[in-house]
Structure formats: C-alpha cells, structure tokens
Amino acid sequence: MDYGYCRISTKKQSIERQIRNIKAAFPEALIVEEAYTGTSVNRPEWNKLYRALKENDVVIFDSVSRMSRNAAEGFALYKELFDRNIRLVFLKERHIDTDSYREALSGIVSQQFESGDEAADELVNAIMAAVNKFMMNKVELDIFKAFEQAEKEVSDLRQRTSEGIQTARINGKQIGAVKGSTHITKKSNSAKPLIIKYSKDFNGNLTDKECMKLIGLANNTYYKYKKELRVSVK
C-alpha cells in the first residue's frame, strides 16, 4: 500500500502543494493529512498510519522535513521503519530513500576471505570489516545530515520571520490586528450605514428583525455590526 503523508505546522499554511507533488509521482497513494504546531509532539494522523504500516508498504513525503520535528527523531524513525521493510520516499531528497540506502548497503563487502594463510586472512578480513563499517557509517551519516539540514532550514525560517517582525515593529509598523480594533470589509461598509439609517436604535424606526430582513444579514452578523456601531458612536 502506498501512503502520502502531508503535514503543515500552522493553519495558515497550505497543504495542497504537498498533496499535488505526491500525487504527481504516486497517483495511487492514499493521502494522510496532518496539521499540528511544531511544539506539539502529538501527531494523531501519523500515529494511526504508523500503527497501520505493514511490510513492503510505501510512505511518500514531499520532503524529509515533513517526517519529523528534528534530526535525531527523524533518523531513529527512519532506521526503525527500514528494519521493518517499509519503504520511505522523499521527493526532494531521493538520495536518502530507503531503496537508495538498501542499494548502498548491498555494495558493502561482507564475505570472509580465506587464502590458507591465517595471518593474511586475519589482516584482509580486518580490512574488509573496517571498510564495511566505514561505508555503512557514511551512508547513515548522509541520511542524518539530510534530516539535520531540514531541521536547520525550518529553524532558520522561524528566525528570519521573528527578526522580520521585530524589525517591522521597530520601524513603527503594526503586525497583526490591533487589540479591540474592528475588521473592515466591503460587506460591513455597505451594511453599517443601512443599520444606522433603518434601525430604531439609531436614526430609523425598524426593529432588529425587520432590519435584518431588509438588509439581508444573518443574525450573528447583524448584531456584530450593531455592537461595533455602538462602540464607534460613543
């Protein structure tokens, strides 16, 4: 079974790009969507998928940064799933797919050398064991570095965002809505003058119900605008 795991850290982010990229490469993949904050360790959709995974299943990520919160956690999870014979695919880092890792490991020299000369055999086998260990460590280091780089990029982005907001505030720019301020929209601009004109609480003689019907506003929207108008005319 092919699964595409898509994750965003905030509600303001769009998950559609990840879905589109995965579907383009794996059209039959079942998409699993997750939205959670980077400070939360609880990923309910991932936990469900993790428990459902079986040998030879495939999990596709748009990038390695979508798999974990940090390098150490990601690498440990990668090794665990690899040992369970679950394939992992990273569309932006194909060199660390589990298939690439398995192929690299298959090229490692593992046979025992026997020449009949005990001293020579021990020397050659020791060298082969050292090469084997070196190659395995190198492959694993490449994987860890990919997770580490993804973690750094996320951290750098947060830092740049924080610094940008701080710079804007220093320069006198308002970031976000002012507490207690009213959000002005085209709809409110057209509706509020009519409320003032027709409502008996302002300049008219119609009841709230009659005003809502005349102006075409829902109950909640009408009373919200009316409350804002009362504040503004005080």
Buried (B, 14 or more C-beta within 10 A) or exposed (E): EBBBBBBBBEEEEEBEEBBEBBBEEBEEBEBBEBBBEEEEEEBEBBEEBBEEBEEEBBBBBBBBBBBBBBBEBBBEBBBEBBEEEBBBBBBEBEEBBBEBBEEBBEEBEEEEBEEEEEEEBEEBBEEBEEEBEEBBEEBBEBBBEBBBBBBEEBEEEEEEEEEEEEEEEEEEEEEEEEEEEBEEEEEBEEBBEBBBBBBEBBEBEBEBEBBBEBBEBEEEBBEBBBEBBEEEEE
